Amino acid sequence: MQVTKLSSDCAMEHCHEVNKQTDEELQREYDFYMAEKIVKKMLESGLISDVECTRISAENRRIFSPLLAELA
């Protein structure tokens, strides 16, 4: 087994670059989250069906293109 030591400067610099999001991406993530929250409340209140909820969620993923949509 081979072990490679990483300096803290190098590791932190690389990590920051990988996780950096633009303001627009962050806004889309937030907008998606809020839209999904509303859809879930509508479902819980009986205003929409499960099928409608699924369709609306798919449309939200298409519109907002959130980075985390694949996890939702």
N, C-alpha and C positions, 0 to 999 in steps of 0.2 A: 504494500500500500504506500502511495506517495502522498505526502501532505504538502500543500503550498500555503505559505503564510502571506496574508494580504495585509498591507498597511491600512490603518484606519482611514487615512486621507483618500486613498484609492477606492476603498469599499464604499465610503459615504458618498463620494463624488458620483460613482456609477449608480448607486441606489437612487440618488436625487434625480439624475437624468431619466431613469427608467420610469419613475413615478410622477414626473412633472406633467401636469395637465394645464391646458389653457383655461382662461376664464370662461370662454365659450363652452368648453367641454364640461366644466364644473356646473355651469348654469343649466346645460342640457340634463345633466345627472339630477340636479335638484328639481327641475321642471318635471322630469319623468317620475321621480319619487312622489312629488305632490299629486300629479295626475293619477298615479296608481293608488294613492291613499284615498282620493275621492272616489275612484271606481270601487274600491273595496267597501267603502262606507255605503255606496249606493247598493251594492250587492247585499250587504248585511241588512239594509233597510227594506229590501224587497223591491227596490225601484227598477232593478235590472235582473235578468236571469243569469245562470252560470254561463250559458252560451254567449250572451251579450258581453259578459265580463271578459271572457276569453278573447272575443273579437276586439273589444276596445283595448285590452292590454296589448294585443298584437299590433294594433294601429298606433298605440303610444310608443311601442318599441321602434316602429318604422319612422314615425315623425321625429322623435327625440334622439334616436340613435345613441342611446346611452352605452357607455363602455361596459356596464355591469348588467345589461339586459339579458345576456346569455345565462346569467345566474338566476334570473327571476323566473 
